[in-house]
């Protein structure tokens, strides 16, 4: 009986090891994940400079860490990046107020240490005037531009969109840019989606819809489709979409759509 207990204990200890040995490792390597980031950065670079009056605020990358198979076939790995562009005048006003606040705080403390309270009052009034002036310039910039701009780049995401002929921004072999219908008439916010897929969009003039079904791929780092989506003031996002270096974006696609 004692021998059986020893055997059972040994099997119990070995079970987790046996399970791990039989499990499929689905983790991507660092280099494989980096390949997608490199492509995302290249696409952002292909967009060129943002519209005048806007400045990059933040990039959020959503990089893949795992891959998956289905029926013995490798599924496409997805990746994306989201960029927010702020109104430059607003950002300048915020930075200016921060710097002025620090400068005035130092001067006020120096005046206080000398007991010069008349100078403290003068500096406080001057600071308030400067802060108000800077805030006003930021408010004017915000009023002029109305909205920040948001950009997203999506790799290997399936895309479906009906094509309204009146909403086509531009088209060329492998590329189609569409304005999205606005929520209501006169809405200052607009959005443009630019789709990249050499075979599905080979002849866009024959299409009534964008239908890009991304399924299986030959290797883990395969890129078969890319979409760029811009949202912000109507005129700015449309003009920016037309300036995208589409050849560079298409060059990131390294596998055929199946």
N, C-alpha and C positions, 0 to 999 in steps of 0.2 A: 504493500500500500504506500509505503514511504517512497519507493522508487517511482510509482505512478505520479505522486504529488510533485516530485522533482521534474518529471517529464512534462507535466501540464504547465508548470511554472516556466519552464524553458520555452515552451511553445507560445505562451502568453507574451513573454518578453520579445520573442522573435517576430510575432505577428505584425507590429507596426513597421518593422524593417521590411518585411515581405510585401506589405501593402504599398510602401513608398517605392519599392523597387519595381512593382508592377504598374504604378501610376504613370501616366504620360506627362512629361514636363512640357508645359505650354508657355513658359516664360520666354519673352524676347530677350536677346542679348542687348547690352548697352549700345553697341554699334548699330544694331537693327533699329532700335528706337531712335537713335541719332539720325539715321537715314531719313526718317520722316520729318524730323525737325529741320534738317538741311533743306528739304524740299519746301517746307512751309516758309522758311526764311527767304528762299529764292523767289517764291510767289509774292511775298510782301515787297521784296526789292523790285520785282517787275511792275509793281503798281506805281513806282516813282514817288515824287514828293506829293504830300497832301495838298488839297486846295488852299489857296492863299487865305490866311486868317485862322488856320487850324494848326494844331501842334499835337504830336503823339503824346498821349498820357500814360498808357499802360498796354502791355501785351500779356495775354493769358494763354499759354500753350496747354493743350490737352494731348499729351503724347501717349502712345500705346505702350503697354507693358506685357501683354499676352497675345497669343494667337490661338485660333480655334479651327477645328476640322469638323466636317459634316459629311458623313457617308464616305469617309476616307479621302475627302478632298479638302484642300486648304481654303478657308474663308478669307476674304479680303480684310485687311487690318485697316481700321479707320484712325484718323488723326485730324486735329483742327487747331486753329489759333484764332483768338478774338482780340482785336485791337480797338482801343477807344481813343478818339481824337477830341481834345478839348478845344474850346474857342480860345485862340491865342491871347486876345485882349483880357479875357477873364483870368487866365493863368498868370499873365504878367502882373495883373492887379493883385492877385493873391500873393505872388512872390514879392512884389514891391511892398505890400503892407507888412509882410512878415519881416522883411529887412528893416523897414522904417521903424517898426515896433521895437526891434532889438536895439537899433541905434539910439532911439529916444530913451529907452529904458536905461541904457548905460549913462547917457547924459543927465537924466533926472537923478539917478543915484549919486552921481558925482556932485551935482548941485546940492542935494540933500546932505551929503557928507560935509559940505562947506557951510551948511546952514543958510544957503541962499534960496529962501523960499519964493522970492519974487521970480527968480530964474526958473524954479520948478514950475510955477504957474504959467510962465511964458512958454516953456517947452511943452507943457501939457496942451495948451491951446494950439500951438503950432503943430503938434502931433495929430490932434483931432482934425485940423484943417487938411493936413496932408493925407490922412487916412480917408477922409471924405472925398477928396479930389481923386485919389486913386480908385476908390470904390465906384465913383461915378463913371470913370473911363471904362472900367470893367463892365458896368451895367450897359453902357452904350454899345460896347462890342458885342455883348450878349443879345441886345435888342436887334442889332444889325444882322447877326448870323442866325439867331433864333435857337438853333439846336446844335449839340455836338454831333459827331459822326461816329458810327460804329461799323467796323469791318470784320467779317469772319471769312476764314479760308477753310474749306472742308475737303479732306482727301478721302476718296473711296466711299463716299456716302451716296446711296441711291437717290435719284432726283426725279420728281414728277411735277410737271407744270404745263397747263394748257397754254397755247401760244395765241395771244390776241395780236393780230397783225399791227394794230395801232400802238402797241406797247413795245415793239421791237426797237431796241436802242441801236444795235449793230449786229451784223452776222458775217461770218467768214467760215471757210472749211474747218470744222472741228470746234467752232466757237459760236455761242449764241448769247446775247445780252438782252434781258427783258426787264422792263419796268414792272413792278408789282402794282396792282390796282390800289388806289388810295382809299382809306377808310371813309373819307367824306370829301366833298368838293371844297377846294381851297385849302386843304390841309398842307401846311408848309413842310411836313415830313414826308419823304419819299424813300423808296428802296429800289435797288437794281440788283438783279442776280445775273452773274456771268458764268455760263456753264462751259466746261472744256472736256470734250471726249471725241477723239478723232473719227471713230467709226459710227457711233450713234448720231453724231452731228455732222456727218460728212457732207450732206446736202440739206442744209436747214430750210431752204425754200420749199421743200417738199413735205415738211413736217407740220402737223397741227398741234403737236404736243412734244414736250421734252420728256423722254422716258429712258432713264439710264439705270438699269438694274445691275448693281454691283454685287457679284456673287463669289465665284471661286477664282483663284489666282494661281500662277505657277510657283511663285516663291513668296516668302513672308514679307519682303520689302517691296512687293509689286504695287505700283500706283497705276490705276486704270482710269480714274476720273477725278476732276478737281472742280470745285465751285467756289466762286468769290461772291460774297453778298455785302452790299453797302447800304447803310441806312442813315439818313440825315436830311439836311436841306435839299430839296428836289434838284435844283440846278447844279449844285456842287457835286452831288453823288453821280449824276448823269455824266457831267463833264469829266469827272475823274475816271469813271468806268471806260470812257472812250480813249483814255490815255494809257491804259494797261498795255504792257509789252506782251501781247498774246503768244508770241513765238517762245519767249522764255518760259511762260507757264506751260505751254504744250510740251516743251522739252523735258518737264518733270515727269511726264507720263511715260512709263517704261514697260508697260504690259498691255496686251490686247483685252478688250472687253469680251467676256464669254457668256 
